[in-house]
């Protein structure tokens, strides 16, 4: 999970960032509507925009998986591993418990 909240607790902008990232793997269906990849799905969790990135993507497209991880890291977004997030998005916990208000240590 990539949450639209920085590790400093600020809302990430623009508001459609998750859809923009999911568009990287999306296609247009027969009805000319966008169809997201089953492994990269935008979501809203407790009022916070989020992006579900399935671990399966790391085996199928490692560079794309790394792209999403780098995006989160570069923008200091809260990330968390959530078991079964793709199959049960309604059960995803919000970012509040995993987001620290403390500054991050340099890597």
Secondary structure, DSSP 8 states (H G I E B T S, - for coil): -EEEEETTS-B-SSTTHHHHHHGGG-EE-TTS-EE--TTEEEEEETTEEEEEE-THHHHH-HHHHHHHHHHHHHTTEEE---TTTTT-GGG---SGGG--SS-----
